[in-house]
């Protein structure tokens, strides 16, 4: 009897932990954890449901991919009222590119939650983007379109979508900042250090100093992206000064 | 003064008529008619808004296309739980094919409402599907995702999506019915006549008789499709008998 109690307790504790993790990632309360469990179930486990249908993230990935597409379409439609369909199509492709989705999945550290029989290091790099899409599919099933939109706005659009940069008007915020600091003779420095914690994927943190004062920070899975993130944040701190000068 | 009154009255009357037409097409109340007016505004009019941005259906078409994609994805996901992503992708392509969207636009007679400077007969066949997508975009802006889904479920899914047929299990309901009627020695007849009314696009109506009794009807823009529509309806009338026999 005690044995069964322990099993039950340990199960509900692991659910409790998973619930807290998912809630932190998505930014709101999950209702049915099963969808999220499926989103992190790799095909290698060869799980099936009671009707014999495979249980893994692949179908959710398909669903999430298409939700992401329409939410980004609606965002661009309202954000760039002067753009024609050609522009909208092109900008959306950039935002939902495989490379970009992989970065998003990496930054959310989704691989940490993957349940798999084969080694995580043996699964290709696209796993990050695939898990990101599957997570969107799970959110859609669990909470509907509006919560999907909420998640994507917070995690994709606000964090990463920079129309100026995507348009190629600014290719590197770091470059813009360096040019600006040289013109006004201010001292610009990036301090970078590895900051992976207990995570599977290597992370880097950056502090950006102007005249020895920290003005912004960044953290990402590559040095270059962490610097660019900090530089973009600093850009918006000094935007009016920079635009006057350059 | 009387002159201005007349103008005002004639405007609101035309809005009144348009409101009633749109309400009939979409199946619920439109809130902001401007979106629907834009959905039926052709580029040839070269309209611009106060900020100088072009006013026509092209951007709405882009938006509607992507909403349609995700709604069909979600439908297939829940409707075919055993399907993998490859199947889901393929089935969606069939449902949202250009040919299929043109048929839907034709059957809703959307071309009747198009405001254009060039002759409607000079605009290519894709205009039907484009207007259908633009209408979905207008519904999304006017009433949101859930109403979009409502419209697509009613006008696309219930009316046209037939998974058995799309899978190629049944390629022609007419063929199946003929085979069945011959086997059980019942008399099957299609009565077809042109039935365009005042519409721009030619329409055909069909009555399907079994042993001289009307069992179903169909109406579409080609004889073949009207017959197939009636045959499909008859198929579901006799489904259990047919499945036992064939």
Interface residues (C-beta under 8 A of the other chain):
Chain A: X51 X53 X54 X58 X59 X61 X62 X63 X66 X67 X69 X70 X73 X74 X77 X81 X82 X83 X84 X85 X88 X89 X137 X140 X145 X146
Chain B: X51 X53 X54 X58 X59 X61 X62 X63 X66 X67 X69 X70 X73 X74 X77 X81 X82 X83 X84 X85 X88 X89 X137 X140 X145 X146
